[in-house]
Amino acid sequence: MKHLSKLFVASLLVLGLSNANAQDSNNPWQVSFGINAIDAYPTGTEQSQGVWRTPFQSGDFLEDFFNVSDHWNVLPSVSYVSVSRYIGDGFSVGARGSLNRIENLGDASFDDLSHFAIDGTIKYNILKETTIDPFVQIGGGYTWIDEIGAGTFNGGLGMNIWFSENIGLSLETQYKHVFEDYSPSHFQHMAGISVRFGGTDTDGDGIYDKDDACPEVAGLEAFNGCPDADGDGIEDSKDSCPNAAGSKEMNGCPDADGDGVADKDDACPNDAGLESMGGCPDSDGDGVADKDDTCPNEAGPAANNGCPWPDTDGDSVLDKDDMCPALAGTVANNGCPEVTEEVQNQLNDYARTILFDTGKASIKAESTSVMVDIIQILNEYPNAKFTVEGHTDSVGSKKLNQSLSEKRANSIRDFLIEKGISGSRLTAIGYGEEKPIATNRTRSGRKQNRRVEINLMK
């Protein structure tokens, strides 16, 4: 008997304790070990005649059932070990081995009869994933008392009380009906420790792979084993910013300035702004974000960096459109001053006093002052274009007069260009004797016809 106890302890270590550190709350394997008690009901007379009562034929079943001191046979060591595997829907199948020493069978006493049993079990767990785990069980096996053996049909009930996901206390009682008259039917009561194991938790997060939506990455039970790296309550797979804590409204991203634009998309994450401005403010409402606005408190177009266009000369034509931004003009003349009739007359009054050397195109020195006056007028109308027109009297050949008028017109144009008037504003034309303003029959008339005019091009 001593050697059999050692054998049971060794089996326990192999089947149970080597897996005691497994962690799956739904692990398919369960190993139980502990002590068992054999409880049977023959009388001395019946036993001598080879007749056995079932426990239910006892005169007072409950009294006999709980008569521990007279009826129960307990071996004070590990005396049973069982192994079972969960197969689904609350059912498990398993095997159990037990040994005992029989000293009492009902009212009869014996001298240390050995008891061995091997049983197959089908167990049904009534509740699932509870601390107190009741079950019912049926099965069959073979029992030896000393060297006499018989087949049995077994039925019973019990419960597991789990202290943790893997370790618990098992309590069980079963009735074993023996099919041979020479061996008694009896109860077998068991109390022991149970260990569950066999699940896989690859990432070690306490959630087993079969229930883990992210089996290779440690995570949280609340997210079916998936991680929430930033701890914001949004699992990483649904978090647009998995490494920065944020809100559900921002899909897990932070919004430091509270403007409704996530920091990752916010060009101004520390200044509340507008979504249309990429999260930046636009203080003057001109559609140019303050960070890009040279005049953030004064509305202006983006083309001018958020500043209003200036009107330097105050003529209501903005400088960008003003061809004469430093001179007040009119809208009709693109911001430039318009040449009035009075100015035109003044210009020709000056031009007609320009003197040339006789028969030549060279300007006389005494005409310098009047040329300065002409230049001053032309500078006041920087976008106006003019024709410089040369005229002669009718003295001499028409061909020579035409040539001389062209040369004198070009001489005036060249002088003006030399003094800073743009050549694109001046066109030289010679009319010869074709456009007299007085008679050529008198000396006075011919003098008036020998002239230069500067006229506005329209």
C-alpha positions as a Markdown table, in Angstrom:
| # | Residue | x | y | z |
|---|---|---|---|---|
| 1 | Met | 0.0 | 0.0 | 0.0 |
| 2 | Lys | 2.9 | 2.4 | 0.8 |
| 3 | His | 4.4 | 1.9 | -2.6 |
| 4 | Leu | 1.1 | 2.5 | -4.3 |
| 5 | Ser | 0.7 | 5.9 | -2.6 |
| 6 | Lys | 4.2 | 6.9 | -3.8 |
| 7 | Leu | 3.1 | 5.9 | -7.3 |
| 8 | Phe | 0.0 | 8.1 | -7.1 |
| 9 | Val | 2.1 | 11.1 | -5.9 |
| 10 | Ala | 4.5 | 10.6 | -8.8 |
| 11 | Ser | 1.6 | 10.5 | -11.3 |
| 12 | Leu | 0.2 | 13.7 | -9.8 |
| 13 | Leu | 3.5 | 15.5 | -10.3 |
| 14 | Val | 3.7 | 14.5 | -14.0 |
| 15 | Leu | 0.1 | 15.1 | -14.9 |
| 16 | Gly | -0.7 | 18.2 | -12.8 |
| 17 | Leu | 2.0 | 20.3 | -11.2 |
| 18 | Ser | 4.1 | 20.6 | -14.3 |
| 19 | Asn | 1.3 | 22.6 | -15.8 |
| 20 | Ala | 0.2 | 24.5 | -12.7 |
| 21 | Asn | 1.5 | 27.8 | -14.1 |
| 22 | Ala | -0.8 | 27.8 | -17.1 |
| 23 | Gln | -3.1 | 30.9 | -17.3 |
| 24 | Asp | -6.1 | 30.3 | -19.5 |
| 25 | Ser | -9.4 | 30.7 | -17.7 |
| 26 | Asn | -10.9 | 28.5 | -20.4 |
| 27 | Asn | -8.1 | 26.0 | -20.6 |
| 28 | Pro | -9.3 | 22.6 | -21.9 |
| 29 | Trp | -7.3 | 20.4 | -19.5 |
| 30 | Gln | -8.1 | 19.9 | -15.8 |
| 31 | Val | -6.0 | 17.7 | -13.4 |
| 32 | Ser | -7.4 | 17.0 | -9.9 |
| 33 | Phe | -5.8 | 15.2 | -7.0 |
| 34 | Gly | -6.6 | 14.6 | -3.3 |
| 35 | Ile | -8.2 | 12.1 | -1.0 |
| 36 | Asn | -11.2 | 9.8 | -1.4 |
| 37 | Ala | -13.5 | 8.0 | 1.0 |
| 38 | Ile | -15.3 | 4.7 | 0.3 |
| 39 | Asp | -18.8 | 4.3 | 1.9 |
| 40 | Ala | -20.7 | 1.0 | 1.7 |
| 41 | Tyr | -23.5 | -0.7 | 3.6 |
| 42 | Pro | -23.3 | -4.5 | 4.1 |
| 43 | Thr | -24.2 | -6.2 | 7.5 |
| 44 | Gly | -22.0 | -8.9 | 8.9 |
| 45 | Thr | -24.6 | -11.6 | 8.3 |
| 46 | Glu | -25.2 | -10.6 | 4.7 |
| 47 | Gln | -21.5 | -10.3 | 4.0 |
| 48 | Ser | -20.9 | -13.9 | 5.3 |
| 49 | Gln | -23.5 | -15.1 | 2.9 |
| 50 | Gly | -22.0 | -13.1 | 0.0 |
| 51 | Val | -25.0 | -10.8 | -0.2 |
| 52 | Trp | -24.6 | -7.1 | -0.3 |
| 53 | Arg | -27.1 | -4.3 | 0.2 |
| 54 | Thr | -27.1 | -1.2 | -1.9 |
| 55 | Pro | -26.8 | 2.0 | 0.1 |
| 56 | Phe | -30.4 | 2.9 | -0.8 |
| 57 | Gln | -31.6 | -0.4 | 0.9 |
| 58 | Ser | -30.2 | 0.8 | 4.2 |
| 59 | Gly | -32.8 | 1.3 | 7.0 |
| 60 | Asp | -31.8 | 4.9 | 7.5 |
| 61 | Phe | -30.0 | 6.2 | 4.4 |
| 62 | Leu | -29.1 | 9.7 | 5.6 |
| 63 | Glu | -27.9 | 8.4 | 8.9 |
| 64 | Asp | -25.7 | 5.9 | 7.3 |
| 65 | Phe | -24.5 | 8.2 | 4.5 |
| 66 | Phe | -23.1 | 10.7 | 7.0 |
| 67 | Asn | -21.8 | 8.1 | 9.5 |
| 68 | Val | -18.2 | 9.0 | 8.8 |
| 69 | Ser | -16.6 | 7.2 | 11.7 |
| 70 | Asp | -18.3 | 3.9 | 11.1 |
| 71 | His | -18.8 | 3.8 | 7.3 |
| 72 | Trp | -16.2 | 5.9 | 5.6 |
| 73 | Asn | -12.8 | 4.5 | 4.6 |
| 74 | Val | -10.2 | 7.3 | 4.2 |
| 75 | Leu | -6.6 | 6.8 | 3.2 |
| 76 | Pro | -4.6 | 9.7 | 4.8 |
| 77 | Ser | -2.6 | 10.6 | 1.7 |
| 78 | Val | -3.1 | 11.5 | -1.9 |
| 79 | Ser | -5.4 | 8.8 | -3.0 |
| 80 | Tyr | -6.9 | 9.8 | -6.3 |
| 81 | Val | -5.9 | 11.7 | -9.4 |
| 82 | Ser | -8.1 | 12.5 | -12.4 |
| 83 | Val | -7.5 | 14.1 | -15.8 |
| 84 | Ser | -10.2 | 15.6 | -18.0 |
| 85 | Arg | -10.5 | 17.5 | -21.2 |
| 86 | Tyr | -13.2 | 20.0 | -22.2 |
| 87 | Ile | -14.8 | 19.2 | -25.5 |
| 88 | Gly | -17.3 | 22.0 | -25.8 |
| 89 | Asp | -20.9 | 23.0 | -24.8 |
| 90 | Gly | -20.1 | 22.3 | -21.1 |
| 91 | Phe | -19.0 | 18.7 | -21.6 |
| 92 | Ser | -15.7 | 17.2 | -20.6 |
| 93 | Val | -14.4 | 13.6 | -20.8 |
| 94 | Gly | -11.7 | 12.2 | -18.6 |
| 95 | Ala | -10.2 | 9.3 | -16.6 |
| 96 | Arg | -9.6 | 8.8 | -12.9 |
| 97 | Gly | -7.6 | 6.4 | -10.8 |
| 98 | Ser | -8.0 | 5.9 | -7.1 |
| 99 | Leu | -6.8 | 3.7 | -4.3 |
| 100 | Asn | -8.0 | 3.2 | -0.7 |
| 101 | Arg | -7.8 | 0.8 | 2.3 |
| 102 | Ile | -11.1 | -0.8 | 3.4 |
| 103 | Glu | -11.5 | -1.3 | 7.1 |
| 104 | Asn | -15.4 | -0.8 | 7.4 |
| 105 | Leu | -18.1 | -2.0 | 5.1 |
| 106 | Gly | -21.3 | -1.0 | 6.9 |
| 107 | Asp | -21.4 | -2.7 | 10.3 |
| 108 | Ala | -18.6 | -5.2 | 9.3 |
| 109 | Ser | -14.9 | -4.6 | 10.0 |
| 110 | Phe | -12.1 | -5.9 | 7.9 |
| 111 | Asp | -8.4 | -6.1 | 8.1 |
| 112 | Asp | -6.9 | -3.7 | 5.6 |
| 113 | Leu | -8.6 | -4.7 | 2.3 |
| 114 | Ser | -7.0 | -2.9 | -0.7 |
| 115 | His | -9.3 | -0.9 | -3.0 |
| 116 | Phe | -8.4 | 0.1 | -6.5 |
| 117 | Ala | -10.6 | 1.8 | -9.2 |
| 118 | Ile | -10.1 | 3.0 | -12.7 |
| 119 | Asp | -13.0 | 5.1 | -14.1 |
| 120 | Gly | -13.9 | 6.9 | -17.3 |
| 121 | Thr | -16.0 | 10.0 | -16.9 |
| 122 | Ile | -18.3 | 12.3 | -18.8 |
| 123 | Lys | -18.9 | 15.5 | -17.0 |
| 124 | Tyr | -21.3 | 18.4 | -17.6 |
| 125 | Asn | -20.5 | 21.8 | -16.1 |
| 126 | Ile | -23.9 | 23.4 | -15.2 |
| 127 | Leu | -22.5 | 27.0 | -15.1 |
| 128 | Lys | -19.7 | 28.6 | -17.1 |
| 129 | Glu | -17.0 | 31.0 | -16.1 |
| 130 | Thr | -18.1 | 31.2 | -12.5 |
| 131 | Thr | -16.2 | 30.9 | -9.2 |
| 132 | Ile | -18.5 | 28.2 | -7.9 |
| 133 | Asp | -18.6 | 25.6 | -10.7 |
| 134 | Pro | -21.2 | 22.8 | -10.1 |
| 135 | Phe | -21.3 | 19.7 | -12.3 |
| 136 | Val | -22.9 | 16.4 | -12.8 |
| 137 | Gln | -21.1 | 13.3 | -14.0 |
| 138 | Ile | -21.6 | 9.8 | -15.3 |
| 139 | Gly | -19.3 | 7.1 | -16.4 |
| 140 | Gly | -18.1 | 3.6 | -15.9 |
| 141 | Gly | -15.1 | 1.7 | -14.7 |
| 142 | Tyr | -13.6 | -1.3 | -12.9 |
| 143 | Thr | -13.1 | -1.7 | -9.2 |
| 144 | Trp | -10.9 | -4.2 | -7.3 |
| 145 | Ile | -11.3 | -5.1 | -3.6 |
| 146 | Asp | -8.2 | -7.0 | -2.8 |
| 147 | Glu | -7.9 | -9.2 | -6.0 |
| 148 | Ile | -11.7 | -9.4 | -6.7 |
| 149 | Gly | -12.8 | -7.0 | -9.5 |
| 150 | Ala | -16.1 | -6.0 | -11.0 |
| 151 | Gly | -17.4 | -3.5 | -13.5 |
| 152 | Thr | -19.3 | -0.4 | -12.3 |
| 153 | Phe | -21.7 | 2.2 | -13.6 |
| 154 | Asn | -21.1 | 5.6 | -12.0 |
| 155 | Gly | -23.2 | 8.7 | -11.4 |
| 156 | Gly | -22.5 | 11.7 | -9.3 |
| 157 | Leu | -22.3 | 15.4 | -8.7 |
| 158 | Gly | -19.9 | 17.9 | -7.4 |
| 159 | Met | -18.4 | 21.3 | -7.6 |
| 160 | Asn | -15.2 | 23.2 | -8.2 |
| 161 | Ile | -14.5 | 26.3 | -6.2 |
| 162 | Trp | -11.9 | 28.4 | -8.1 |
| 163 | Phe | -9.5 | 30.5 | -6.1 |
| 164 | Ser | -7.9 | 31.8 | -9.3 |
| 165 | Glu | -8.2 | 31.2 | -13.0 |
| 166 | Asn | -6.1 | 28.0 | -12.6 |
| 167 | Ile | -6.3 | 26.7 | -9.1 |
| 168 | Gly | -9.4 | 25.5 | -7.2 |
| 169 | Leu | -10.9 | 23.1 | -4.7 |
| 170 | Ser | -12.9 | 20.1 | -6.0 |
| 171 | Leu | -15.6 | 18.4 | -4.0 |
| 172 | Glu | -17.4 | 15.3 | -5.5 |
| 173 | Thr | -19.5 | 12.4 | -4.5 |
| 174 | Gln | -20.6 | 9.5 | -6.8 |
| 175 | Tyr | -22.6 | 6.4 | -6.5 |
| 176 | Lys | -20.9 | 3.4 | -8.1 |
| 177 | His | -23.2 | 0.5 | -9.0 |
| 178 | Val | -21.3 | -2.8 | -9.1 |
| 179 | Phe | -22.5 | -5.4 | -11.6 |
| 180 | Glu | -21.4 | -8.4 | -9.5 |
| 181 | Asp | -23.2 | -9.6 | -6.3 |
| 182 | Tyr | -19.9 | -10.5 | -4.6 |
| 183 | Ser | -18.8 | -6.9 | -4.5 |
| 184 | Pro | -20.7 | -4.1 | -2.9 |
| 185 | Ser | -22.2 | -1.0 | -4.6 |
| 186 | His | -21.0 | 2.0 | -2.8 |
| 187 | Phe | -20.4 | 5.8 | -2.6 |
| 188 | Gln | -17.0 | 7.3 | -3.3 |
| 189 | His | -16.5 | 10.8 | -2.0 |
| 190 | Met | -13.5 | 13.0 | -3.1 |
| 191 | Ala | -12.0 | 16.3 | -2.1 |
| 192 | Gly | -8.9 | 17.7 | -3.7 |
| 193 | Ile | -7.1 | 20.4 | -5.6 |
| 194 | Ser | -7.8 | 21.1 | -9.3 |
| 195 | Val | -5.5 | 22.7 | -11.8 |
| 196 | Arg | -6.7 | 24.0 | -15.2 |
| 197 | Phe | -4.2 | 24.4 | -18.1 |
| 198 | Gly | -3.6 | 24.0 | -21.8 |
| 199 | Gly | -4.4 | 27.4 | -23.2 |
| 200 | Thr | -2.0 | 29.6 | -25.3 |
| 201 | Asp | -1.3 | 33.2 | -24.6 |
| 202 | Thr | 1.4 | 34.2 | -27.1 |
| 203 | Asp | 1.7 | 37.8 | -26.1 |
| 204 | Gly | 1.4 | 37.2 | -22.3 |
| 205 | Asp | -1.4 | 39.7 | -21.7 |
| 206 | Gly | -3.6 | 37.3 | -19.7 |
| 207 | Ile | -6.0 | 36.9 | -22.6 |
| 208 | Tyr | -5.7 | 33.6 | -24.4 |
| 209 | Asp | -5.2 | 33.4 | -28.2 |
| 210 | Lys | -8.6 | 31.9 | -28.9 |
| 211 | Asp | -10.2 | 35.0 | -27.4 |
| 212 | Asp | -7.5 | 37.5 | -28.3 |
| 213 | Ala | -8.2 | 39.8 | -31.3 |
| 214 | Cys | -4.5 | 40.7 | -31.2 |
| 215 | Pro | -2.8 | 37.5 | -30.1 |
| 216 | Glu | 0.8 | 38.6 | -30.9 |
| 217 | Val | 0.6 | 42.1 | -29.2 |
| 218 | Ala | -0.1 | 42.5 | -25.5 |
| 219 | Gly | -3.3 | 44.3 | -24.9 |
| 220 | Leu | -6.3 | 44.8 | -22.6 |
| 221 | Glu | -9.2 | 42.7 | -21.8 |
| 222 | Ala | -11.6 | 45.6 | -22.5 |
| 223 | Phe | -10.3 | 45.6 | -26.1 |
| 224 | Asn | -10.3 | 41.8 | -26.6 |
| 225 | Gly | -6.6 | 41.6 | -26.1 |
| 226 | Cys | -5.7 | 44.6 | -28.3 |
| 227 | Pro | -3.4 | 47.4 | -27.1 |
| 228 | Asp | -4.2 | 51.0 | -26.2 |
| 229 | Ala | -0.6 | 52.3 | -26.2 |
| 230 | Asp | -1.5 | 55.9 | -25.1 |
| 231 | Gly | -4.1 | 54.9 | -22.5 |
| 232 | Asp | -6.9 | 57.1 | -23.9 |
| 233 | Gly | -9.5 | 54.4 | -23.9 |
| 234 | Ile | -9.4 | 53.9 | -27.7 |
| 235 | Glu | -7.7 | 50.8 | -29.0 |
| 236 | Asp | -4.7 | 51.3 | -31.3 |
| 237 | Ser | -6.4 | 49.9 | -34.4 |
| 238 | Lys | -9.1 | 52.5 | -34.2 |
| 239 | Asp | -6.8 | 55.3 | -32.9 |
| 240 | Ser | -5.5 | 57.8 | -35.5 |
| 241 | Cys | -2.9 | 58.8 | -32.9 |
| 242 | Pro | -2.0 | 55.6 | -31.1 |
| 243 | Asn | 1.0 | 57.1 | -29.3 |
| 244 | Ala | -0.7 | 60.4 | -28.1 |
| 245 | Ala | -3.7 | 60.4 | -25.8 |
| 246 | Gly | -6.7 | 62.0 | -27.3 |
| 247 | Ser | -10.5 | 62.0 | -27.4 |
| 248 | Lys | -13.1 | 59.9 | -29.2 |
| 249 | Glu | -14.3 | 63.0 | -31.0 |
| 250 | Met | -10.8 | 63.4 | -32.5 |
| 251 | Asn | -10.5 | 59.6 | -33.2 |
| 252 | Gly | -8.0 | 59.3 | -30.4 |
| 253 | Cys | -5.9 | 62.3 | -31.3 |
| 254 | Pro | -5.1 | 65.3 | -29.0 |
| 255 | Asp | -6.5 | 68.8 | -29.7 |
| 256 | Ala | -4.3 | 71.0 | -27.5 |
| 257 | Asp | -6.1 | 74.3 | -28.5 |
| 258 | Gly | -9.6 | 72.8 | -28.5 |
| 259 | Asp | -10.5 | 74.2 | -31.9 |
| 260 | Gly | -11.8 | 70.9 | -33.2 |
| 261 | Val | -8.8 | 70.3 | -35.4 |
| 262 | Ala | -6.5 | 67.4 | -34.2 |
| 263 | Asp | -3.0 | 68.5 | -33.5 |
| 264 | Lys | -1.6 | 66.2 | -36.2 |
| 265 | Asp | -3.6 | 68.2 | -38.8 |
| 266 | Asp | -3.3 | 71.6 | -37.0 |
| 267 | Ala | -0.8 | 74.0 | -38.5 |
| 268 | Cys | -1.2 | 76.1 | -35.3 |
| 269 | Pro | -1.8 | 73.4 | -32.6 |
| 270 | Asn | -1.4 | 75.9 | -29.7 |
| 271 | Asp | -3.7 | 78.6 | -31.1 |
| 272 | Ala | -7.4 | 78.0 | -31.6 |
| 273 | Gly | -8.4 | 78.5 | -35.2 |
| 274 | Leu | -10.6 | 77.5 | -38.0 |
| 275 | Glu | -10.8 | 74.1 | -39.8 |
| 276 | Ser | -10.7 | 76.0 | -43.1 |
| 277 | Met | -7.5 | 77.6 | -42.1 |
| 278 | Gly | -5.8 | 74.3 | -41.1 |
| 279 | Gly | -6.5 | 75.0 | -37.5 |
| 280 | Cys | -5.0 | 78.5 | -37.5 |
| 281 | Pro | -6.7 | 81.8 | -36.5 |
| 282 | Asp | -7.7 | 84.5 | -39.0 |
| 283 | Ser | -8.3 | 87.5 | -36.7 |
| 284 | Asp | -9.3 | 89.9 | -39.5 |
| 285 | Gly | -11.4 | 87.4 | -41.4 |
| 286 | Asp | -9.8 | 88.0 | -44.7 |
| 287 | Gly | -9.2 | 84.4 | -45.5 |
| 288 | Val | -5.4 | 84.6 | -44.8 |
| 289 | Ala | -4.3 | 82.8 | -41.6 |
| 290 | Asp | -2.6 | 85.1 | -39.1 |
| 291 | Lys | 0.6 | 83.2 | -39.4 |
| 292 | Asp | 0.8 | 84.1 | -43.1 |
| 293 | Asp | -0.9 | 87.5 | -42.7 |
| 294 | Thr | 1.5 | 90.5 | -42.8 |
| 295 | Cys | -1.5 | 92.6 | -41.5 |
| 296 | Pro | -3.3 | 90.1 | -39.2 |
| 297 | Asn | -5.6 | 92.8 | -37.8 |
| 298 | Glu | -6.5 | 94.5 | -41.0 |
| 299 | Ala | -8.3 | 92.6 | -43.8 |
| 300 | Gly | -6.6 | 92.3 | -47.1 |
| 301 | Pro | -6.2 | 90.0 | -50.0 |
| 302 | Ala | -4.0 | 86.9 | -50.1 |
| 303 | Ala | -2.2 | 88.4 | -53.1 |
| 304 | Asn | -0.9 | 91.1 | -50.9 |
| 305 | Asn | -0.1 | 88.8 | -47.9 |
| 306 | Gly | -3.3 | 89.7 | -46.1 |
| 307 | Cys | -2.8 | 93.5 | -46.2 |
| 308 | Pro | -5.1 | 95.9 | -48.0 |
| 309 | Trp | -3.7 | 97.4 | -51.3 |
| 310 | Pro | -2.4 | 100.9 | -50.8 |
| 311 | Asp | -3.5 | 104.0 | -52.7 |
| 312 | Thr | -0.5 | 106.2 | -52.3 |
| 313 | Asp | -1.8 | 109.2 | -54.2 |
| 314 | Gly | -5.3 | 108.9 | -52.9 |
| 315 | Asp | -7.0 | 109.0 | -56.3 |
| 316 | Ser | -9.2 | 105.9 | -55.6 |
| 317 | Val | -7.1 | 103.8 | -57.9 |
| 318 | Leu | -5.2 | 101.2 | -55.9 |
| 319 | Asp | -1.4 | 101.2 | -56.4 |
| 320 | Lys | -1.5 | 97.7 | -58.0 |
| 321 | Asp | -3.8 | 99.1 | -60.7 |
| 322 | Asp | -2.4 | 102.6 | -60.7 |
| 323 | Met | -0.1 | 103.4 | -63.6 |
| 324 | Cys | 0.9 | 106.6 | -61.8 |
| 325 | Pro | 0.8 | 105.5 | -58.1 |
| 326 | Ala | 2.6 | 108.6 | -56.9 |
| 327 | Leu | 0.4 | 111.1 | -59.0 |
| 328 | Ala | -3.3 | 111.6 | -58.4 |
| 329 | Gly | -5.2 | 110.8 | -61.5 |
| 330 | Thr | -8.5 | 109.5 | -62.7 |
| 331 | Val | -10.0 | 106.0 | -62.7 |
| 332 | Ala | -10.7 | 106.5 | -66.5 |
| 333 | Asn | -7.0 | 107.1 | -67.0 |
| 334 | Asn | -5.8 | 104.2 | -64.9 |
| 335 | Gly | -4.9 | 106.4 | -62.0 |
| 336 | Cys | -2.8 | 108.8 | -64.0 |
| 337 | Pro | -3.6 | 112.5 | -64.5 |
| 338 | Glu | -5.4 | 113.4 | -67.7 |
| 339 | Val | -3.9 | 116.0 | -70.2 |
| 340 | Thr | -6.4 | 118.8 | -70.3 |
| 341 | Glu | -6.9 | 121.1 | -73.1 |
| 342 | Glu | -5.3 | 123.8 | -71.1 |
| 343 | Val | -2.2 | 121.7 | -70.6 |
| 344 | Gln | -2.2 | 120.8 | -74.2 |
| 345 | Asn | -2.2 | 124.4 | -75.2 |
| 346 | Gln | 0.5 | 125.3 | -72.8 |
| 347 | Leu | 2.6 | 122.5 | -74.1 |
| 348 | Asn | 2.3 | 123.8 | -77.7 |
| 349 | Asp | 2.9 | 127.4 | -76.6 |
| 350 | Tyr | 6.2 | 126.2 | -75.3 |
| 351 | Ala | 7.0 | 124.0 | -78.4 |
| 352 | Arg | 6.3 | 126.8 | -80.9 |
| 353 | Thr | 9.0 | 128.9 | -79.3 |
| 354 | Ile | 11.8 | 126.4 | -79.9 |
| 355 | Leu | 14.3 | 127.9 | -82.2 |
| 356 | Phe | 16.5 | 126.1 | -84.7 |
| 357 | Asp | 19.6 | 127.2 | -86.6 |
| 358 | Thr | 18.5 | 128.4 | -90.1 |
| 359 | Gly | 17.9 | 125.6 | -92.5 |
| 360 | Lys | 19.1 | 123.1 | -89.9 |
| 361 | Ala | 17.6 | 120.7 | -87.2 |
| 362 | Ser | 20.0 | 121.8 | -84.4 |
| 363 | Ile | 18.2 | 123.5 | -81.5 |
| 364 | Lys | 19.5 | 126.8 | -80.5 |
| 365 | Ala | 20.9 | 127.3 | -77.0 |
| 366 | Glu | 18.4 | 129.9 | -76.1 |
| 367 | Ser | 15.7 | 127.3 | -76.3 |
| 368 | Thr | 17.1 | 125.3 | -73.4 |
| 369 | Ser | 14.8 | 126.9 | -70.8 |
| 370 | Val | 11.7 | 126.2 | -72.8 |
| 371 | Met | 12.8 | 122.6 | -73.3 |
| 372 | Val | 13.0 | 122.3 | -69.5 |
| 373 | Asp | 9.4 | 123.5 | -69.2 |
| 374 | Ile | 8.3 | 121.0 | -71.8 |
| 375 | Ile | 10.0 | 118.1 | -69.9 |
| 376 | Gln | 8.4 | 119.2 | -66.6 |
| 377 | Ile | 4.9 | 118.9 | -68.2 |
| 378 | Leu | 5.6 | 115.6 | -69.8 |
| 379 | Asn | 6.8 | 114.2 | -66.4 |
| 380 | Glu | 3.5 | 115.2 | -64.9 |
| 381 | Tyr | 1.7 | 112.8 | -67.2 |
| 382 | Pro | 3.9 | 109.7 | -67.2 |
| 383 | Asn | 1.5 | 107.4 | -69.1 |
| 384 | Ala | 0.6 | 109.9 | -71.8 |
| 385 | Lys | 2.0 | 109.5 | -75.3 |
| 386 | Phe | 2.7 | 112.4 | -77.6 |
| 387 | Thr | 3.6 | 113.1 | -81.2 |
| 388 | Val | 6.4 | 115.5 | -81.9 |
| 389 | Glu | 5.4 | 117.2 | -85.1 |
| 390 | Gly | 7.7 | 119.3 | -87.4 |
| 391 | His | 6.3 | 122.0 | -89.8 |
| 392 | Thr | 7.9 | 124.4 | -92.3 |
| 393 | Asp | 6.8 | 127.3 | -94.5 |
| 394 | Ser | 6.5 | 126.9 | -98.2 |
| 395 | Val | 9.8 | 128.6 | -99.1 |
| 396 | Gly | 12.1 | 126.1 | -100.9 |
| 397 | Ser | 11.2 | 122.8 | -102.5 |
| 398 | Lys | 8.6 | 120.7 | -101.0 |
| 399 | Lys | 10.9 | 117.7 | -100.7 |
| 400 | Leu | 13.5 | 119.7 | -98.8 |
| 401 | Asn | 10.8 | 121.1 | -96.5 |
| 402 | Gln | 9.5 | 117.6 | -95.8 |
| 403 | Ser | 13.0 | 116.4 | -94.9 |
| 404 | Leu | 13.7 | 119.4 | -92.7 |
| 405 | Ser | 10.5 | 119.0 | -90.8 |
| 406 | Glu | 11.2 | 115.3 | -90.1 |
| 407 | Lys | 14.7 | 116.1 | -88.9 |
| 408 | Arg | 13.6 | 118.8 | -86.5 |
| 409 | Ala | 10.8 | 116.6 | -85.1 |
| 410 | Asn | 13.4 | 113.8 | -84.4 |
| 411 | Ser | 15.9 | 116.4 | -83.0 |
| 412 | Ile | 13.3 | 117.4 | -80.4 |
| 413 | Arg | 12.4 | 113.7 | -79.7 |
| 414 | Asp | 16.0 | 112.8 | -79.2 |
| 415 | Phe | 16.6 | 115.7 | -76.8 |
| 416 | Leu | 13.6 | 114.7 | -74.7 |
| 417 | Ile | 14.7 | 111.0 | -74.6 |
| 418 | Glu | 18.2 | 112.1 | -73.6 |
| 419 | Lys | 16.7 | 114.0 | -70.7 |
| 420 | Gly | 14.7 | 111.0 | -69.4 |
| 421 | Ile | 11.5 | 110.9 | -71.3 |
| 422 | Ser | 10.7 | 107.3 | -72.4 |
| 423 | Gly | 11.1 | 106.8 | -76.1 |
| 424 | Ser | 7.9 | 104.6 | -76.1 |
| 425 | Arg | 5.9 | 107.8 | -75.3 |
| 426 | Leu | 7.2 | 109.9 | -78.2 |
| 427 | Thr | 6.6 | 109.6 | -81.9 |
| 428 | Ala | 8.4 | 112.0 | -84.4 |
| 429 | Ile | 6.4 | 113.1 | -87.5 |
| 430 | Gly | 7.4 | 115.6 | -90.2 |
| 431 | Tyr | 4.6 | 117.3 | -92.1 |
| 432 | Gly | 6.7 | 119.7 | -94.2 |
| 433 | Glu | 4.6 | 122.5 | -95.6 |
| 434 | Glu | 1.4 | 120.5 | -95.6 |
| 435 | Lys | -0.3 | 122.0 | -92.5 |
| 436 | Pro | 0.2 | 125.8 | -92.4 |
| 437 | Ile | -1.6 | 127.7 | -89.6 |
| 438 | Ala | -1.1 | 131.1 | -91.4 |
| 439 | Thr | -0.5 | 132.4 | -94.9 |
| 440 | Asn | 2.9 | 131.9 | -96.5 |
| 441 | Arg | 2.5 | 135.1 | -98.4 |
| 442 | Thr | 3.7 | 137.3 | -95.6 |
| 443 | Arg | 6.8 | 137.2 | -93.5 |
| 444 | Ser | 4.7 | 137.0 | -90.3 |
| 445 | Gly | 2.7 | 134.1 | -91.6 |
| 446 | Arg | 5.7 | 132.1 | -92.7 |
| 447 | Lys | 7.2 | 132.5 | -89.3 |
| 448 | Gln | 4.1 | 131.0 | -87.7 |
| 449 | Asn | 4.2 | 128.1 | -90.1 |
| 450 | Arg | 7.8 | 127.3 | -89.1 |
| 451 | Arg | 7.0 | 125.5 | -85.9 |
| 452 | Val | 7.1 | 122.4 | -83.7 |
| 453 | Glu | 4.0 | 121.0 | -82.0 |
| 454 | Ile | 3.8 | 118.4 | -79.2 |
| 455 | Asn | 0.3 | 116.8 | -79.2 |
| 456 | Leu | -1.3 | 114.2 | -77.1 |
| 457 | Met | -1.9 | 110.9 | -78.8 |
| 458 | Lys | -5.5 | 109.7 | -78.5 |
